[in-house]
Amino acid sequence: MSNEVLIFGHKSPDTDTICSAIVKQILNEKSGDTNVKAMRLGEINKETRICFKLSWN
């Protein structure tokens, strides 16, 4: 059994929910807690998809 901690927001994830989960994972990892993973519940919306696409280009 894994002791991994899953970080997620609400069932209809928007940009702030997705980003908050990712940032929390990064903060935990920088503190030495590498047993965390950002997750999402449900599909991301169009706004979030666009934000992430723009940030990776």
C-alpha positions as CSV (number, residue, x, y, z in Angstrom):
1,M,0.0,0.0,0.0
2,S,1.3,3.4,-1.0
3,N,1.3,6.3,1.4
4,E,1.3,8.8,-1.4
5,V,-0.7,12.0,-0.7
6,L,-3.0,13.1,-3.5
7,I,-3.6,16.9,-3.7
8,F,-6.8,18.0,-5.6
9,G,-9.5,20.6,-5.6
10,H,-13.1,20.4,-6.5
11,K,-14.9,18.2,-9.1
12,S,-15.0,20.8,-11.8
13,P,-11.4,22.0,-11.7
14,D,-10.7,25.5,-13.0
15,T,-7.4,27.3,-13.4
16,D,-6.9,28.3,-9.7
17,T,-7.7,24.8,-8.5
18,I,-5.3,23.1,-10.9
19,C,-2.5,25.7,-10.2
20,S,-3.0,25.4,-6.4
21,A,-2.6,21.7,-6.5
22,I,0.6,22.0,-8.6
23,V,2.1,24.7,-6.4
24,K,1.3,22.7,-3.2
25,Q,3.1,19.7,-4.7
26,I,6.1,21.8,-5.6
27,L,6.2,23.4,-2.1
28,N,6.0,19.9,-0.4
29,E,8.8,18.6,-2.7
30,K,11.0,21.6,-1.8
31,S,10.5,20.8,1.8
32,G,11.6,17.2,1.3
33,D,8.2,15.6,1.1
34,T,8.4,13.8,-2.3
35,N,5.4,11.5,-1.6
36,V,2.8,14.0,-3.0
37,K,1.1,14.2,-6.3
38,A,-1.1,16.9,-7.8
39,M,-4.3,15.5,-9.3
40,R,-7.5,16.7,-10.8
41,L,-11.1,15.6,-10.4
42,G,-12.9,15.9,-13.8
43,E,-11.8,17.5,-17.0
44,I,-10.1,20.8,-17.1
45,N,-12.0,23.7,-18.8
46,K,-11.1,25.6,-21.9
47,E,-9.6,28.5,-20.0
48,T,-7.2,26.3,-18.0
49,R,-6.2,24.4,-21.2
50,I,-5.4,27.7,-22.9
51,C,-3.4,29.0,-19.8
52,F,-1.2,25.9,-19.7
53,K,-0.7,25.8,-23.5
54,L,0.4,29.5,-23.4
55,S,2.8,28.9,-20.4
56,W,4.6,26.0,-22.2
57,N,5.1,27.8,-25.5
